[in-house]
Amino acid sequence: MLAQTVEGDNIKENLKTLASWYLQTDYAQSGLLLVTRFHSHGDQQVGIIKAPFVDDIYEPDDEDILNELNEVIKGDLKKGILYPRITPDGECRWDEVCLYQKQGSSSRYPKHWFQYLHLKPNPTSEEILSEMFEEEENELSEAESTEEFDEIVDNIDDITEEAEVSIKIGGREVKIEIGEILRRDRVHLVESEEGYHLVISGDEPTIRFYDNRRGEYREVLKGIESFDSIDDIIS
């Protein structure tokens, strides 16, 4: 059914079937089942989220629902899926989904999503990483040098590489995928006489903030044309 929703022409009937499947579960609740079909880097995907209504709100008319979304649904996304799963290498996996779960929310309900969509559960990258640390010995906990990263990245799968970890240096914390740290092509952990550094390399930086009043991101410091030399920072 999901594959037909991604590629088929009869999307309206597919959406009715997906809604029917949800209503047959033992955890169905009032709200909106939002389904969108889109292209990502040349591959077509479908995204599904369940949006609960705001407390004590009326259920809007079907014809006006898109005009009233901001008034009737909670803006706090806790669960959602992308199908099919596309790996960092660009491989489409039609028997897997990417499942988003807000940190701190119950792990019980993602399993229900797999049941609802008639899919075999596939563990998230964070779950695989957690299982690795259940073992007494693992490469990630025993590494003593960044020079060992090349061997480690060869021995873990691409799902584990997607696990998000945090790096804390000098009281500042940055979240990043562990695969980017291990591969050392754009992200580098560096030591100098001044201390430790996290270096992120790439295109010209974009510095922005989210403007709640406008509901969009806005750039700041976008006129910078001259930058500090890394040699002056890390000696």
Salt bridges, closest charged atoms under 4 A:
GLU13 OE2 - LYS16 NZ 3.64
ASP55 OD1 - LYS74 NZ 3.42
ASP76 OD1 - LYS102 NZ 2.92
GLU91 OE1 - ARG93 NH2 3.50
GLU96 OE1 - ARG85 NH1 3.31
GLU96 OE1 - ARG93 NH1 3.82
GLU147 OE2 - ARG184 NH1 3.77
ASP150 OD2 - ARG184 NH2 3.17
ASP158 OD2 - ARG93 NH2 3.46
GLU161 OE2 - ARG183 NH2 2.80
GLU162 OE2 - ARG85 NH2 3.08
GLU180 OE2 - ARG186 NH2 2.45
ASP211 OD2 - ARG218 NH1 2.92
GLU216 OE2 - ARG214 NH1 3.66
